[in-house]
Each structure stands twice: as C-alpha cells, then as structure tokens.
Amino acid sequence: MSSTVNDTPKKESLVIIGTGWAGFKVLERVDSSKYDITVVSPRNHFVFTPLLAGTAVGTLNFRCVTEPVRGLKTVHEYYEANATELDINSKTLYCKSLLTKGEFAVPYDKLIIACGAVTNTFNTPGVVENAFFLKEITHARAIRSRILENLEFASGPNVSEEEKKAALHFAVVGGGPTGVELSAEISDFMREDVARLYPKLKNYTKVTVFDVAKKILGSFDDKLSEYATKKFQRVGTDIKTDTKIKEVQKDRLVLADDTEIRTGLVVWATGNAPNPFIKSLPFPKDKTQRVLTDGFLHMLNEDHIPLPNVYALGDCASIEHYTLPQTAQVAEQQAKYLTKYLNDKTKKPEPFVYNHKGALAYVGDWEGLFDSPTSFKESGFWAWVIWRTAYLTQTVSWKNRFLIHSYWFLTWAFGRDTTRFY
C-alpha cells in the first residue's frame, strides 16, 4: 500500500549537553525538521565569553552578552539540569535537575556532548573558598559586586591607610587572554570612573596580574606579548610572572616563597579542568582529561572504537592525534562542521580540520592586540578597532549587537554605572 500525504518519517531524538559555544552553535544551525532536540544544561542561556570581562566592571550590561536557549526555534525540550551518567548500550542519558533535585532519564538516538570545562585550580588551597572565577554571568556579577563593595568600604569612616590599600588591591591570577582582558577592564574602570567618583581613593587602587609562566599572553606572538606588558606597566598595572601561588586566603595571597600579599579581590583565571560529567565517563581521555574522539567528532569507547551516535566537541573533547586549543573558535568551527553532516546525511563526511583565524585581546585604554595566522600582527588603537568590530559582528543576535553598541557609547559618554545591588 502506498503511503498517504500525511505520512511523515519519525524524527530522530537529538540530545545536546551544554549551552556553551559548541552546544549553542549546533542549536543555531541544526535542522529541527529532522530532529526532536532536547537540551540539558545547568544554564538556560549562552554567554558570549569574549565580552564577559567588560560586564564585570559595568562597561557592558550583563544581558548584552547572553542569549536565551528557549529563544531558538530548534529547541523542543530544555532541562535545567546536570548530566550525571551515560549508558551507551541503552542510549540513555541520566540527569539531575537543579530545580526539583530529582533524577531523570533522557533517551536519545543521537547525543552531542558539549558540556565545556571548569576553571583549573591546580588543587591550590583556598581557591574555591576565597577566589572568584570568570566563566559565567554569575561570576561577573559577583566580581562587580565585590569591587563596588570594596570601594564603598574604603570610602567609609574609620578605615586605615593599610585597610584601604588592601581592599583596593585587585589581583588576577592567570596571564592568558581572560586574565589580561579582565585586568585591562578593571584598570580602565579605576582610571576613568573611580578617579572621578571616588577622588580620595584613586591613589589607593592597584591591579596585579600573577602568572606562573615567564610572560603574559604566552600563546600570542612575542612582540605582542611584550607590547601588552609595556602597556600594563605604563598604566600602573603590576605584572608578576614566574610566580606560583601557594594558597589563597580570605584577604591575601600566599606565594610559593611564603610572601603574603593582601588583596581585596582575587580572580582565578588559569585555564581549564574537566567537567565533572566528563570525569565520570569511563572512556579514553587525553593527558588533560578531555574525552577522545575520532576525526569526525565521534567519541571513542573503551576499545578506541568510534561510537556512531555519540559526538563530543568543544572544550570537553580532544581529537585523537590532533590536539587543538580549548577556544571558542575551535568549538564554533566544530559545531558548524557537525551540523553540516547532521542536516544532510547524504554528504560523505571529511575529517574535521581547524582553520585558525587569529587571536584578539583587549589591553586597556582603547588599545588591543591582533595576532593573525599570517605575518600581519597589529597592536594599539587599530587592533582595538579590529577587536571591537570582530566581536560585535560575531554576537549572536541583532538585539545584542544593538545593546552592545549602545552600552559602549553610553560608557564613553557618561561613564560606567556604579550602582550596587544587594
């Protein structure tokens, strides 16, 4: 018997873990007419991480750098939950809700693991209890609140000189792009806004970058790294490289040589460690504990055989024999590659190849760095123009492009908002 016009093929169930660069970019591009898509993630939004540092000091509003998951037409179901266990034999993902605290199972035909990574503390005592991180909007809000709290404390009565210096010493541990850009944003805030709004405190503020490496921005061209170092020195930001942190206490850092440095804020931005879900998986991992995949992004099982219906990409995964950096650029390209074949199964896939498009960093005071994959390198004002233009165009929605441009103008015209919400 011939099928009727109402007969439609059953959609496959596609489950995506994570709403970071890899997971969200898959959601943007996947063909929802072919899949019933379920998203499992502890956050119901995507964060445009390159501009997150600016939100921590009020250069941008927090909503400028977020995109809601439920705003995408591709999403069939969303669960605010953590993935906890994977049964590849029954094709079932087990999860724990963050709201009801209950556990539940999600069956799948295809699974995409894109749960990202967490900040690497290197088991340094006191980091989790006393330091701040910068991966989520909640982190940026907490940093902003602490900075404003310390400013109000230092401007109050009966505060000694030493207490003011300690409260207004902002330490950033990690000299990579995240640490450098946050330090630049804090430095801008201190020079442009604190000096105007808290004139009696301007001589007490201090920003210090600590890094165990011999130089900051080690992944950048040497000349660009040197430019950033000199730029920080000119604006009064201290750089302490080749320095190991032994412990983070409530109001100070303890260095490896037992030197104690009093601080009012410590932000820990030292690279990535595996997500707890990735840690729990009994599958092959690389030396950084990322799950291994083949060149087509299929996760490998215990025998290093690709699992045909399970993919892993972004910061939580590594292609066997093809190590790539844990960057948004890699995650986005992997998401684009994967959805190309998910949407059209008639295409014969080719192994994933990463195309590096360069690296950008903001170093403060309307200056930036552009490290292109060619011999062209740029620093200073025009690199800052490239930095702003690139990130403005890469922002997900036109709404946020408008918001970002508006807040950049408002900050330039009227200064950063110092309203403190309790």
C-alpha positions as CSV (number, residue, x, y, z in Angstrom):
1,M,0.0,0.0,0.0
2,S,1.3,3.4,-0.9
3,S,1.8,6.0,1.9
4,T,-0.6,8.9,2.3
5,V,0.4,12.5,2.0
6,N,0.1,12.7,5.8
7,D,2.8,10.1,6.4
8,T,6.0,11.7,7.6
9,P,9.2,10.0,8.7
10,K,9.7,9.8,12.5
11,K,12.2,12.4,13.7
12,E,15.3,11.2,15.5
13,S,15.8,12.4,19.0
14,L,18.9,14.6,19.3
15,V,20.1,15.4,22.9
16,I,22.6,18.1,23.4
17,I,24.6,18.5,26.7
18,G,25.7,22.1,27.2
19,T,24.8,25.6,26.0
20,G,28.3,27.0,25.5
21,W,30.0,27.8,22.2
22,A,29.7,24.2,20.8
23,G,26.3,23.3,22.0
24,F,24.6,26.6,21.3
25,K,26.1,26.9,17.8
26,V,24.8,23.4,17.0
27,L,21.4,24.6,18.1
28,E,21.6,27.6,15.9
29,R,22.3,25.5,12.8
30,V,20.7,22.1,13.2
31,D,17.6,21.3,11.1
32,S,14.8,20.9,13.5
33,S,12.5,19.3,10.8
34,K,14.7,16.2,11.1
35,Y,15.3,16.1,14.8
36,D,13.4,16.4,18.1
37,I,16.0,18.4,20.1
38,T,16.4,18.2,23.8
39,V,18.9,20.4,25.6
40,V,20.4,19.5,29.1
41,S,22.4,22.3,30.7
42,P,22.7,24.0,34.1
43,R,22.1,27.4,32.5
44,N,19.3,28.4,30.2
45,H,21.4,30.7,28.1
46,F,24.6,31.1,26.0
47,V,27.3,33.5,27.2
48,F,29.3,35.5,24.6
49,T,32.5,35.0,26.7
50,P,34.9,37.4,24.8
51,L,33.0,40.3,26.2
52,L,32.3,38.9,29.7
53,A,35.1,40.8,31.3
54,G,33.5,44.1,30.3
55,T,30.3,43.2,32.2
56,A,32.3,42.7,35.5
57,V,33.1,46.5,35.7
58,G,30.0,47.9,34.0
59,T,31.4,48.6,30.6
60,L,28.5,46.4,29.3
61,N,25.3,45.3,30.8
62,F,25.1,41.6,31.6
63,R,22.2,41.0,29.2
64,C,24.4,42.2,26.3
65,V,26.4,39.0,26.3
66,T,23.7,36.4,26.8
67,E,21.2,34.6,24.5
68,P,18.3,32.6,25.9
69,V,18.1,28.9,24.8
70,R,14.4,29.0,24.6
71,G,14.6,31.8,22.1
72,L,15.8,29.3,19.5
73,K,13.1,27.7,17.4
74,T,15.1,24.4,17.2
75,V,14.7,23.6,20.9
76,H,11.9,21.1,21.6
77,E,12.7,20.5,25.3
78,Y,15.1,22.2,27.7
79,Y,16.0,20.8,31.1
80,E,17.9,22.9,33.7
81,A,20.0,20.0,34.9
82,N,23.4,18.4,35.0
83,A,24.2,15.2,33.1
84,T,25.4,12.6,35.6
85,E,25.7,9.2,33.8
86,L,25.7,7.8,30.3
87,D,24.5,4.3,29.2
88,I,25.6,3.8,25.6
89,N,24.0,0.4,25.4
90,S,20.5,1.6,26.1
91,K,21.2,5.0,24.6
92,T,20.1,6.8,27.7
93,L,21.4,9.9,29.4
94,Y,20.8,10.2,33.2
95,C,20.4,13.7,34.6
96,K,19.9,15.5,37.9
97,S,17.6,18.5,37.9
98,L,18.9,21.7,39.6
99,L,15.4,22.9,40.5
100,T,13.5,19.8,41.6
101,K,16.6,17.9,42.8
102,G,15.1,14.9,41.1
103,E,16.9,12.5,38.8
104,F,15.5,11.5,35.4
105,A,16.5,9.7,32.2
106,V,16.6,11.1,28.7
107,P,16.7,8.6,25.8
108,Y,18.4,9.6,22.6
109,D,19.1,8.5,19.0
110,K,22.0,10.9,18.7
111,L,23.9,12.5,21.6
112,I,26.2,15.6,21.4
113,I,28.4,16.1,24.5
114,A,29.4,19.8,24.6
115,C,29.4,20.5,28.4
116,G,32.6,22.5,28.3
117,A,35.2,22.7,31.1
118,V,35.6,24.3,34.5
119,T,38.4,26.5,35.8
120,N,41.6,24.7,36.8
121,T,42.5,25.4,40.4
122,F,45.6,23.1,40.3
123,N,44.4,22.0,43.8
124,T,45.6,25.2,45.2
125,P,44.3,25.6,48.8
126,G,41.7,28.3,49.3
127,V,40.9,29.0,45.6
128,V,37.4,27.5,45.7
129,E,36.5,29.2,49.0
130,N,38.1,32.6,48.5
131,A,38.7,33.4,44.8
132,F,36.3,34.4,42.0
133,F,36.1,32.8,38.6
134,L,35.1,34.3,35.3
135,K,33.2,31.8,33.1
136,E,29.6,32.7,33.8
137,I,27.4,35.8,34.2
138,T,27.0,34.9,37.9
139,H,30.8,35.1,38.2
140,A,30.9,38.6,36.5
141,R,28.1,39.8,38.8
142,A,30.0,38.6,41.9
143,I,33.2,40.3,40.8
144,R,31.4,43.6,40.1
145,S,29.6,43.4,43.5
146,R,32.9,42.8,45.3
147,I,34.7,45.7,43.5
148,L,31.9,48.2,44.4
149,E,31.6,46.8,47.9
150,N,35.3,47.4,48.5
151,L,35.1,50.9,47.0
152,E,32.3,51.8,49.4
153,F,34.2,50.2,52.3
154,A,37.4,52.1,51.6
155,S,35.5,55.4,51.3
156,G,33.8,55.0,54.7
157,P,34.9,56.4,58.1
158,N,37.5,54.9,60.4
159,V,39.3,52.9,57.7
160,S,43.1,52.9,58.0
161,E,45.5,53.5,55.2
162,E,46.5,49.9,55.1
163,E,42.9,48.7,55.0
164,K,42.2,50.9,52.1
165,K,45.3,49.7,50.2
166,A,44.3,46.0,50.9
167,A,40.7,46.5,49.9
168,L,41.5,48.2,46.6
169,H,44.2,45.8,45.5
170,F,42.6,43.7,42.8
171,A,44.6,40.5,41.9
172,V,44.1,38.4,38.8
173,V,45.8,35.0,38.7
174,G,46.4,34.0,35.1
175,G,48.1,35.9,32.3
176,G,46.1,34.4,29.4
177,P,43.5,36.4,27.4
178,T,40.8,36.1,30.1
179,G,43.1,37.4,32.9
180,V,44.6,40.1,30.7
181,E,41.3,41.5,29.5
182,L,39.8,41.5,32.9
183,S,42.8,43.3,34.3
184,A,42.6,45.8,31.5
185,E,38.9,46.4,32.2
186,I,39.5,46.9,35.9
187,S,42.3,49.3,35.2
188,D,40.1,51.3,32.8
189,F,37.4,51.5,35.5
190,M,39.9,52.7,38.1
191,R,41.4,55.4,35.9
192,E,38.2,56.6,34.2
193,D,35.5,56.2,36.8
194,V,36.9,55.6,40.2
195,A,39.2,58.6,39.9
196,R,36.2,60.8,39.1
197,L,33.6,59.3,41.5
198,Y,36.0,58.4,44.4
199,P,38.7,61.0,44.0
200,K,40.1,60.4,47.5
201,L,40.7,56.7,46.6
202,K,42.5,57.0,43.3
203,N,45.9,56.7,44.8
204,Y,45.0,53.5,46.7
205,T,43.8,51.4,43.8
206,K,46.1,48.7,42.3
207,V,45.8,45.9,39.8
208,T,48.2,43.0,39.7
209,V,48.5,40.1,37.3
210,F,50.1,36.9,38.6
211,D,51.2,34.1,36.3
212,V,53.4,31.0,36.7
213,A,54.7,31.4,33.1
214,K,57.6,33.7,32.2
215,K,55.4,36.1,30.3
216,I,51.7,37.0,29.9
217,L,49.8,36.0,26.8
218,G,52.1,33.1,26.1
219,S,50.0,31.9,23.1
220,F,50.5,35.3,21.3
221,D,53.4,36.5,19.2
222,D,56.3,37.5,21.4
223,K,56.2,41.1,20.2
224,L,52.5,41.4,21.0
225,S,53.1,39.9,24.5
226,E,55.8,42.4,25.1
227,Y,53.6,45.2,23.9
228,A,50.9,44.2,26.4
229,T,53.5,44.0,29.2
230,K,54.7,47.5,28.5
231,K,51.2,48.8,28.1
232,F,50.3,47.5,31.6
233,Q,53.4,49.0,33.1
234,R,52.6,52.4,31.6
235,V,49.1,52.5,33.2
236,G,50.3,51.2,36.5
237,T,49.2,47.5,36.4
238,D,51.8,45.3,38.1
239,I,52.8,42.0,36.3
240,K,54.3,39.3,38.4
241,T,55.3,36.4,36.1
242,D,57.2,33.3,37.0
243,T,55.2,33.5,40.3
244,K,53.4,30.5,41.8
245,I,50.5,30.9,44.2
246,K,50.8,28.6,47.2
247,E,47.4,29.5,48.9
248,V,44.5,31.9,48.6
249,Q,43.3,33.2,51.9
250,K,40.3,35.4,52.6
251,D,42.2,38.6,52.4
252,R,45.5,37.7,50.9
253,L,47.6,35.6,48.5
254,V,50.4,33.4,49.8
255,L,53.2,32.9,47.2
256,A,55.5,29.9,46.9
257,D,58.2,31.7,48.8
258,D,55.7,32.4,51.7
259,T,55.4,36.0,50.8
260,E,51.9,37.3,51.8
261,I,50.2,39.9,49.6
262,R,47.0,41.5,50.9
263,T,44.1,41.7,48.5
264,G,40.5,42.8,48.3
265,L,39.7,40.6,45.3
266,V,41.3,37.6,43.7
267,V,40.1,36.4,40.3
268,W,41.4,32.9,39.3
269,A,41.7,32.6,35.5
270,T,44.3,29.9,35.0
271,G,42.9,27.6,32.3
272,N,40.6,24.6,32.1
273,A,39.9,21.4,34.0
274,P,37.5,18.6,33.1
275,N,33.8,19.0,33.8
276,P,32.5,16.5,36.5
277,F,30.4,14.7,33.9
278,I,33.5,14.2,31.7
279,K,35.4,12.9,34.7
280,S,32.8,10.3,35.3
281,L,32.8,8.8,31.8
282,P,34.8,5.5,31.6
283,F,36.1,6.3,28.1
284,P,39.6,7.2,26.8
285,K,40.9,10.7,27.6
286,D,43.9,12.7,26.6
287,K,46.5,14.0,29.1
288,T,44.3,16.9,30.0
289,Q,41.4,14.5,30.8
290,R,39.3,15.5,27.8
291,V,37.3,12.7,26.1
292,L,38.9,11.5,22.9
293,T,37.1,11.5,19.5
294,D,38.0,10.4,16.0
295,G,38.4,12.9,13.2
296,F,34.7,13.0,12.7
297,L,34.0,14.0,16.3
298,H,32.6,10.6,17.3
299,M,33.5,9.8,20.9
300,L,35.7,6.7,21.3
301,N,34.7,3.8,23.5
302,E,37.0,1.7,25.8
303,D,38.4,-0.1,22.8
304,H,39.0,3.2,21.0
305,I,36.2,2.4,18.5
306,P,34.1,5.4,17.5
307,L,30.6,5.5,18.8
308,P,28.4,6.2,15.7
309,N,25.7,8.1,17.6
310,V,27.7,10.0,20.2
311,Y,29.6,13.1,19.4
312,A,31.9,15.2,21.6
313,L,33.2,18.7,20.8
314,G,34.4,21.9,22.3
315,D,36.4,22.3,25.5
316,C,35.4,18.9,26.9
317,A,36.8,16.8,23.9
318,S,40.0,16.3,22.0
319,I,40.5,14.7,18.6
320,E,42.9,11.7,18.9
321,H,46.3,12.6,17.4
322,Y,45.1,16.1,16.6
323,T,45.4,18.3,19.7
324,L,43.6,21.7,19.4
325,P,43.4,24.6,21.9
326,Q,40.3,25.0,24.1
327,T,39.0,28.1,22.5
328,A,35.6,29.4,21.3
329,Q,36.9,29.5,17.8
330,V,37.6,25.7,17.8
331,A,34.2,24.9,19.4
332,E,32.3,27.1,16.9
333,Q,34.0,25.5,13.9
334,Q,33.4,22.0,15.2
335,A,29.7,22.9,15.7
336,K,29.4,24.2,12.1
337,Y,31.2,21.1,10.8
338,L,29.0,18.7,12.7
339,T,25.6,20.2,11.8
340,K,26.6,20.2,8.1
341,Y,26.5,16.4,8.2
342,L,23.7,16.1,10.7
343,N,21.5,18.2,8.4
344,D,22.4,16.3,5.2
345,K,23.2,12.6,5.7
346,T,23.8,12.1,2.0
347,K,27.1,14.1,2.3
348,K,30.2,12.0,2.8
349,P,32.0,13.5,5.8
350,E,35.6,14.5,5.7
351,P,37.7,14.6,8.9
352,F,37.4,17.9,10.8
353,V,40.2,20.4,10.1
354,Y,40.6,23.5,12.2
355,N,41.1,26.8,10.4
356,H,42.8,29.3,12.8
357,K,41.6,32.8,12.1
358,G,43.8,34.6,14.6
359,A,43.6,35.8,18.2
360,L,42.4,39.1,19.7
361,A,42.9,40.6,23.2
362,Y,42.0,43.9,24.8
363,V,44.8,45.5,26.8
364,G,43.0,48.7,28.0
365,D,42.8,52.4,27.2
366,W,41.4,51.8,23.7
367,E,44.2,49.5,22.7
368,G,44.3,45.9,21.7
369,L,46.2,43.1,20.1
370,F,45.5,41.2,16.9
371,D,47.7,38.1,16.3
372,S,46.8,36.9,12.8
373,P,47.8,33.4,11.4
374,T,49.8,35.3,8.8
375,S,52.8,37.6,9.2
376,F,50.4,40.5,9.9
377,K,50.3,41.5,13.5
378,E,48.7,44.6,14.9
379,S,48.8,46.3,18.3
380,G,47.4,49.6,19.6
381,F,44.3,51.6,18.6
382,W,43.7,49.9,15.3
383,A,43.9,46.4,16.9
384,W,41.3,47.6,19.3
385,V,39.1,48.7,16.4
386,I,39.5,45.2,14.9
387,W,38.8,43.6,18.3
388,R,35.5,45.6,18.8
389,T,34.4,45.1,15.2
390,A,35.1,41.4,15.2
391,Y,33.2,40.7,18.4
392,L,30.3,43.0,17.6
393,T,29.7,41.2,14.3
394,Q,30.1,37.7,15.9
395,T,27.5,38.4,18.5
396,V,24.6,36.0,18.1
397,S,21.6,38.4,17.7
398,W,20.9,41.8,16.2
399,K,19.3,42.7,19.6
400,N,22.6,42.2,21.3
401,R,24.5,44.0,18.6
402,F,22.3,47.0,19.2
403,L,22.7,46.7,23.0
404,I,26.5,46.3,22.9
405,H,26.9,49.2,20.6
406,S,24.6,51.3,22.8
407,Y,26.3,50.5,26.1
408,W,29.8,51.1,24.6
409,F,28.5,54.6,23.6
410,L,26.8,55.2,27.0
411,T,30.0,54.2,28.8
412,W,32.1,56.5,26.7
413,A,29.6,59.4,27.1
414,F,28.6,59.0,30.7
415,G,30.9,56.5,32.4
416,R,30.2,53.2,33.9
417,D,27.3,52.5,36.2
418,T,28.4,52.1,39.8
419,T,25.0,51.1,41.2
420,R,25.4,48.3,43.7
421,F,22.6,45.8,44.1
422,Y,22.5,43.7,47.2
